[in-house]
Amino acid sequence: MCGIAGWLGPSASHAPADLPRHAQDLQDAIAQRGPDATGCWQEHSSVGPFALLLHSRLAIQDLSSAGHQPMVSACGRCVLVFNGEIYNQHALRSELEAEGHHFRSSSDTEVLLELLARQGEAALLRLRGMYAFCLWDRQHRSALMARDPYGIKPLYLWHGPEGDLLFASEVRALLASGLIEQRLDSQALAGFLETGSVPEPLTLVAGVRSLPPGHSGTWQNGHWTQRRQWRPNYAPVSVGLPVPEGDAAQRTRQALENSVQAHLISDVPVGLFLSGGLDSGALLALAPPALTTLSIGFEQQGFDESPRAAQLAQYFGARHVPLQLDAAAAAELLPGFLAAIDQPSVDGFNTYCVSALARAEGLKVVLSGLGGDELFGGYPSFRAIPRLLRLHRALGPGRSSVARLLSRRRTHRARRLAAYLSGPGNVEAAHRCQRGLFAQDEVRLLLQHWQIDTPAHVFAPPPADLDVLPAGACPTLADQIAWLESSRYMGPQLLRDSDTYSMAHGLELRLPLVDAQLLGELSTIPALQRLAPGKGLLQRAVPELLQAVSLERKRGFAFPFQSWFEQTGSPLRPGQGTLVLPSTPADMDLRPWARRWALIVLRYWLSRHLGLVLG
């Protein structure tokens, strides 16, 4: 796990005289992601392209200098900077050794480097892991970049007018280079206001895009080509006959055990974020004993699930470390959290807080149960979206009248429902209604109030096939919801936040339930069983959880922001310190805490990174 950055140019004549200063600025901007070592490699001549590759290392596998990056292949032809982990590196290493390669290190970086040097892009579908990398081919003067199937590891790109390409693990690093204009992308801003996160592949910086999850790209002589390497496929089994319950549970158990075991590969101790629910509890049940588990607790009734987490930890023999948070403790952590934001969202503070706890305990690697709701149908959206679709059909021609009545109520729920009823009523629109933050008419009002141009295409889909799947890939409605939750909610919000705020503490976060091989194995079980209410398949696969603790009243993990915002004398009341709300239209409904929080972090980020003050 690391930070990577680099600069590729079609001609050495385009490289500025102060290239070392820009390189140092980039290096400094990714330093927090890899506190153990830094590396720089560059190549340029009087003619032809130049390449600059930078790396900040968090040493997890092979802690020696043999694992440092940028790493040059044994043949000397390829140079790699890589962020992530390859969990099947031992199997791949054995294959390469059988072909005659003699390894200099025990790191997965060298395995990836030699595999790519021999097989090129064909190697990508053989990788089990999370990754973002740039491989420079010195012979062809070209670069191959790729990102893992779900986009757990980030990779941001900026294409210059002369064919230059800057890349980095964080948007802030690209801004720190001093080579990019600090200009707002209004389409990305609208997407943030509508959904609570910046939709892939957009960023709030005009001209900066992410390489979409599951994609690769090639740069050569200033030309960039991009391809999709992976997409999920639930067909055709998920519409077939049910699998016997015992077989489905056994198949799920085996797949989960394999994923957990793969994600434990490490030369340093591994911990676990334990919420007290099914997902992280299942990881604890399937992992070796004596893990260090970490959880967050609150004094507010209805939010504190730390006793359940402690009970699970005791049952499975873990060393448990709780963090008790009240408004005052949260306020102390807030400045560091705001400073760590790479792209704002309505989430992420929980990951920042528990990551700080993990690092204070001396951990460098932790597992998380993120992804279980998408994999096993745990979100309310699996029930709410079918209801919305039925409502749209049932109202028929009367939808427009109902929408007009709802829009007059001016509440956030009414306006989102009105926008949905005024539209096509497909599953994507229902998902936006269920997951949305501000309705589209509210977004327009906010942009107008802030005097930000609102182009006609502002609500157009992002320019990528990120979540467009071929017909039949998601054969059931439940499968479609699962993929929308994965690609439009988990990806741009949960995964991005988890990477940013764990790496802010030099901590590697691993996600055994966000794994393409695991999904491939479980997709052979029909959606009716795999996504059954209550995560029934997961409960049957890991029955010891129900012996350890009662999970009947488990609610989704949440911070008590609403009460913290409204308590008299609370240090987290909006308007105090850095918690400044931008100006908004007088009739804008800001009662839900998520709306206020989103506007607070947005105002902070735009002011700090783009010099833009909202209202």
N, C-alpha and C positions, 0 to 999 in steps of 0.2 A: 504494500500500500504506500502510495507516494503522491507527489505532485510532479506533473510534467509540463513543459512549455517548449516552444521553439519558433523558429523563423526560417522560412524557405523562400528563396528569391530566384528568379529566372536568370539573373546576371549579377556577377560580383560588383559591377558598376552601380547597381541599385542599392548596395549595402552602404549605409551612411558611415561617415568617418568615425562617428561616436558609437559604433555598434557595441563595443564593450559596455558602455553605460546603459544602453537599452537592455542588454543581456543581464546586467546586474539588477536592473529594476524588475525584470521578469523573475529572476531567481529569488529576489527578496520577497516578491508577492506570493510565491508558492512555498515559502520556507516553513510555515506552520504545518503544512501537510506532511513534511518529512524532516523531523529534527535530528536524525541520526547521521546524515551525510548529504553533501551536495556534489553535483557533477556537471561539467560543461564540455561539449564536444562541438567543434566547428570545422567546416571544410569550405574553402573557396579558392579560386584561381583567377588569373587575369581574364579568362573567358569561361563561360558556362555558369551553371547555377551555384548558389551558395546555400549552405545549410548550417543552422545553429540549433543544437538540441540541449535542453536543460533538464535537470532532475533534482528533486529533493527526496531523500529516502527515509522511510520508516521501516526499519529492518525487522522482518518477521520470519523469513526463511533464509537460512545461511546468514548469520549475523556478521560474518567476516567481510573484509574488503573485497573478497572475490565476488560478492553479490552487488557491488556498486554499479551504478549506471551514470551516464550512457554506457552501454555494453556493446563491444565489437565482437562479431562472430569469429569463429575459429579460422575461417577462410579469409577474414579481413574485409569481406565485401559489404556486409550489412552492419548497421548500427541501430540500436534499439533504446528507446525510452518508453517505459511501461508503468502503468498504474493499475494495481489490482492483485489478484491471486488466481493461479491456475490450479484448481483442486485435483485434477487428474494428472498432475505433473509426473508422478512416479511411473504410471503406466506409459506415458509418452516418453519418458526418459529411458525406460527399458527398451522401447522400440528403436530409439536413436542409438543406443549403445549396441544393439544387435546389428545395426547398419554400420557400425565402426566408429561412431563418435566417442571421443574421450572427453568427459566433462571436467571442467576446471573448478566447478563450484557445485553446491547442492541446492542452489536457488532455482525457483521456477522461472526466473527471468531468462536464464541461459537455455532452459528447455524451450521456452517460447521462441527465443531468438533463433535457435538452430532449426526448429520445426518450420518457422516462417522462411528461413533462408533456403530450405530444401523444397518446401511445398507451396509457398506463397499463400494466396487467399484460400486455397483448398484446405489449409490447416484450420481455418476459423470454425468450421462446423465440427471439428474434433475437440474443441476446447470446452472444458467444464469449468466455469469460473466467472469472475467479474473482471472486466478489463477495459482499458482505453490505452492505445499505444500509437506510436509513430515509428515505423521502420524505414530507415534511409538506406537505399540501395546505391552504393558508391559507383558501381559500374554503369548503371542505367541513369544515374542522377535523378532518381524518382523516389517518392515516398508513398508508403502504404499506411493508412490509418484505419482503425476499426474500433468499434464499441460493442460491448457484450449485449446479448439478446434483449435484456430488459432495460439496459442503460443504467445499471447500478453505478458504474463509474462514469463521470462526466468528461466531455471533450468539446471545447468551444473553438470556433473557427472564425477568422476574419480574412476576407479576400481583398487584397489591395488592388488599385487600378492598374498597376504594372504587372500583375500576376503574382505578386507576393502572397504568401500565406502565413499568418500567425496562428498559433494554436496554444491552448493552455487548459489546465484542469479547472480553472475558475475564470469567470468573466472579469473579476476585479484584477486579475493578473494581466489580462489584455489591456485594460484601461491603464494600469500602472506602467505599461511599456512606453507610454507617451506617443505612440504611433497612430492611435485611433481617435477619431473625433468623438467628443463626448456629446452625443446627440440622441435624443429620446426616440424610441420606436413606438408610435402611437397605437399600432395594431397590437403589439405586445402588452401595452398598458391597458387597452380595452380588454384583452384576454385575461389579464390579471384581475381586473375589477369584476369581470363576469364569473370567473371560476375560483378565485382565491390563490391562484398561482399562474406563473407565466407559461403558456402552452408551448410544448416542444414543436418545432425547433427554434422558436423565437427567443429573444432576450430583450430586456429593456433598453439595450444599446443598439441603435440602428447599425445594421451591417454585420453584427455579431450573431452567429447562429450556432446551435449545437449540431454535432453529427448525430443524427437520430439513432435511437437504440436499434441494435441488430443490423446496423449498416457499416459498410466500409467505403473508403474513398481513396483515390489515387491522384497524386499531384506530380506533374512532370512538365518542365519548361513553362511554368505559369498556367497550365491547364488543369482543371479539376474535374474528375468524374466520380460519381457516387452511385452506390448500388446497395440494394437490400439483400442481406445474407440470411436472415432468419425471420420466420413468422410462425405463430402458433397454428396448430391444425387440430381441431377437435373432431373432425369428420373422419370416417362415417360412423364410428362406433358409438358416439355419444347419443345417437338417435336409435340405437339398436335395442335388443332385448336386455333387461337388467342382468347384471352379474350377481350370482348368489351372494348374499350378504357376507357370509364367512369368507368367500374368495376375495370380495372387494376389500374387506378390512385387512386381510392378510397381504394383499397386493399393496395396499396403501402403507401398511406398517413397514414392509420391506423397502419400499421406495423412500420413505421418510428416514429409516435407519441409514440407508446408503447416503442420502444427502447430508444428514447430520455428521456422519463419519467423515465424509469428504471435506466438510467445512471446518473440521477440527485440525487439519494439517497446519502445524506451526512449530517454530522453535522457541516460542515464548508462551507463557500461560494464557489460557482462553477463559473469558468470563461470559456471563449471560445477563441481558436485560430481562428481568422477570416482572411482568405486569400482574400476574395472578390469574390470567385467563388461559384459555385452551391452547393458543398458539405457542406462546413462550413456555407454558407448562409442558407441552408435548416435547419441545426441544430438551427441556430439563430431564424429562423421563427417559429420553432416548440417548442422552449424553452420558459419558462416564461420571461416576460419583465425584464428590469433592470439588465441583466447580465453585467459583465465586459468583454469586448472583447479586444483582443490584436492582433496587426498586425505589419509586417515589411515593411518598404518602402525604396526605393533607389533613388538616384539622376539620375541614368542612364535611359535614355529614352528607353522604351520598357520593362523595368523590374518593374517599380513602379506601383503597383496596390493598394497602400494604400488609394488613394482617393475613389476607389470603395468600399473598406472595410469600410471606414469612412461613406460613404453614406448609406450602408446597416445598420450599427450600428445606425445611426441617425433615419432611417426609422422605425426600430424595437425597438427604445427606449433604446438602450444599452449605457452603459458608456464605451467609446472607448479610448484605450491607444495605441498610435502608437510608434514604434521604428524606427527612421531614421538611416540607416546604410550607411556609406561610407567606403572606404578602410581603413582609419585610425581607425575608430570605430571598424571595424571588426578585425583589427590587435590587438587591445587591448583585445578582447575576445578570440583570438586564443590560447594563452597559456593554459587557463582554459579548452578549448575544447579538445586540444591534451591530456592534463592530464586525462580527463574523458573518453577517448576511452577505451572500453572494448574489442571489436573486430572491426578492421577498416573497413570502407566502403567509397564509393564516396559520401555519403550523411551524413546528421545529423547535420551540422553546423547551419542550420536554426532552428531546434528544440532546440539546445543548446542556441541560442541567445534569442529566444522568451520565453523560459523557464526561463532564467535569468530575463527577464522583468516581467513575471508573479509573480515570487517569490518576486521581489522588490516591487510589488504592494500588497503584503501580501496574495496572493492566495496560496492554497495548492492543489486545484483540478481544472483541466481544461478539457474541451471537445475539440476534434479535428475531422475534417471532413475526416481524413485519411480513406481509404477504399472505398470511393465513386466511384473512377475510376474503381476498380475491380468489384464492385457491379452493376454499371450501364453502363459499357462499354465505359469509357471516354478516355482510353489511345489510342495513335496512333497505338499500336500493333494490335488492333482489326481490323484495316484496312490494316496494313502493312503485317501481317503474311499471310492472304489469298493471297496477291499479290506475296509473296515469294513462296508460295506453287504452285501457277499457273506458275510462272517462272520456277521452277524446272521441272515441268511436260512438259512445252512447249519446253524447250531446248533439252529434250530427250538425245540421245547419245552424243550430242554436248556439254553437260555440262562440261566434263573434259577439253575440249579445251578452253572454256570460262573461266573456273577456272584458268587455267595456265596463260592466258592473264591477268586476274585480279591480280593474285599474283605478277606479275612483276611490277605492278604500285606502290606497297609499301605504299599506303595510308591505313589508318585504316579501312575505309569503304570497300575498294576493297578487303583487306585481309580477312575481316569477311565474305564478300559475297563469296569469293573464297572457303573458308572453308565450307560454307553451300552447295554450288553447288557440292563439292566433296563428300558430305555425303549422307545420306539416304533421305533427303528431307522431313522428317516428321514434325509434328507440334512442337515437342520439339526442333528440330534442327533450325527451323525457329524462334522460340522464342529466342534461344541463339544468333542467328544472329542479331535479332532486338535489344535485350537487352545487347549484349555482350560489353565488354570493350577491351580486347586484343584477337585476334584470337589465336587458339591453337598453330600454328607454332610460333607466337610471344611469347607466354608463354614459349615454349621450349627454344627459344633464350634467353629470360630473365633469366631463371633458369640456363642455361649453362653459361651465362655471369657472374652470381653471384656465380658460382661453387656450385650449389645446386643439389644434386642428383635428377634425374627425373625418378622415377620408372615407369614401363610399365603401371601400373594401375592408373597413375596420373589423367587421365580424366575419370575414371570410375564413374558411378553414386554413390552418397553417400550411405552408407550401411544402408538404412532404406526404408520403403515403404511410406515415407513422402508424395510423390506426385504421387504414383502409385495407380490409382483408378480402381475398377473392371469395366469390360466391361459394358457399358450402363450408368455408373454414370454421364458421361459428353456426352450426346447424340449428341450434335451439335458442330461444330468447334468453335463457339463463346463461348460455355460453357467450352470447353477445354482451350481456351485462357484465360478465366476468372480465371480458377483454376490455370493455370501456373503463371499468374500474382500474384495470391494470395499466392501460395506456394513457388515459386522460386524467386520472386522479393519482394513482400510486406513482407513476413515472415522474411527471413534472412537479409533484409536490412531496410525497413521502420519501421517495428515493433520493431526490435532489437534496432535500433538507437533511436526511440522514447522513449523506456523504459530507455535506458542508459542515454540519455542527459536530460530528464525531471527529473529522479531520482538523477542526479548529483546536482540538485538544491533542492532536497527534495520536488518534485512536482509530484502529481499523474496525469497521462494523461489517459483520458478515451475516448473510441472510439465507439460511438453508431452505426457506419456503419460497424464495424468489430464485428459481433455478429452472432453466429450460429443460434439462433432462428429467427433473422431477415432474414438471408439467406434462412432458411427453409420456411418461409412464402412467400418470393418473388420468390423462385424457382418454385412455382406453376404457375408463369406467363411465357409463352414461351420466349425463348432467343431472338427471333426476335423482341419482344416488350421490354423485360427487358434490353437488351443490344443494343438498337437502337442507331444510331449515335446521338451525341449531348446531350446525357442523356435526351432524350425526355420524358421518363417515369417519371423521377424525376421532370422535369419542370412541367409536367401536375399534378403531385401529390402535388407540392408546388407552385401554380401559383402566390402567392403573391410576390415571388422573382422577377418576371418580372415586377411587379408594382414598386418594390423598386429601381431597377437599371438595366441598359442594360448589358447583359452578352454576347453579340454577339462576342466581341473581346477578351474574356478572354483567356489568355494563361496559361499553367501550371506554378505553382510557381517555380522560379529559382533565384539563386543568380548570380550577374554579375561577376563571377570569371574570365571569359575570359578577360574582360577589366581590372579588378583589377590586374591580372597577367601581363598584357602587358603595363599598363600605366607607363610612365616615372616618376620615383620618387615615385611610389607606394610602401607602406610598405609591400605589399603582393606579390611582385615580387619573384618568386622562386629563392632561393639562399641566401635570407636574413633571419637572425634570425633562427627560427626553420623550416623554409620552405626550407628544403634541399632535392634536388632530388638525388636518388641513381644513380650510374653509369649505363648507358644503352648502348646497341649496337648502333653504329654510325648511322645506317639507320633506327632506330626505329622512327616511326611517333608519336611525342608527342605534336602535335599542339592542339588537343582538351584538354581543361582545365581539364576535368574529368580524363584523363590519368595521367596528371602531379599531380593532387591532390591525386589520389589513390596511386601513388608511394611515395609521400611525407608523407602521413599518415602511409603507410605501413612501410617505413624506420624508422619513429619515433617510432612506436609501437614495432617493432622487436628489436630495440636498447634498448628501455627502459625496456621491459618486458622479453626478452629472451637473451639480451646481444649480439645480432647478428647484425652486420653492413653489409649492402648491398653495395658492390662495393666501 
